[in-house]
Amino acid sequence: MSNEELTDREIRIAELATELAVKKVTEQFYAQVGRSVFNKALILLGAAFVGWATGKGWIKFG
């Protein structure tokens, strides 16, 4: 690296870029977590429905 010091403007640009990058990564992480939780909830709901329908005699196994 060079020994040149950054100007206040360059420092502010770097700070804004860092904030934007962190915000994007955080949003992507929460979107993935939300999608995962939603998928698991649908699987659980489907399993509960199959159990309920089997109990009612609507679905028969074997």
N, C-alpha and C positions, 0 to 999 in steps of 0.2 A: 504494500500500500504506500501511497505517497504521504508526505508529511503535510500536505495542504489541509488547512482547516475548512470546514464547511461553513457556508454562509447561513444566516438565520433562515433565509428562504429555503435553502436546500434541506436544512434540518426539519423545517415544518412540512415540506413535501414528503420526506422520509417518514415522519410521524403519521401523516395522513394515510400514506400507503400502508403502513403497518396496521393502523386501526382498521382500514378497509379489508385487509387480508384476514385479520383475526375475526372480523365480523362475518365474512364469507365462510370461513372454516367452521365457525360456531353454528351458523345457520344450516350448513350442510350436515353437520353432526346431528343437530336436533331433528332435521328432516329425516335422516336415516333412522334415528331412534324412534321417532314417531311412527314411521312406516313399519318398523319391526314390531312395535307394540300393537299397532292396528292389525297386522297380519296374525299375531298370536291371539288377539281377542276374537278375530273371525274364526280361527281354528277352534278355540274353546267354545264359541257359540255354536258352531257346526256340530261339535262332539256332544254338546248338551242337547241339541235338537235330535240327533240320532238316538241318544239314550231315551229321551222323552217319547219319541215316536215308536221306539222298540217297546217301551213300557205300555204304550197304548195298543200295541199289536199291529200297528201300521207297517212296521218293518220286521221281517222274520229272518233270522240267520239259521242256516243249516236245516 
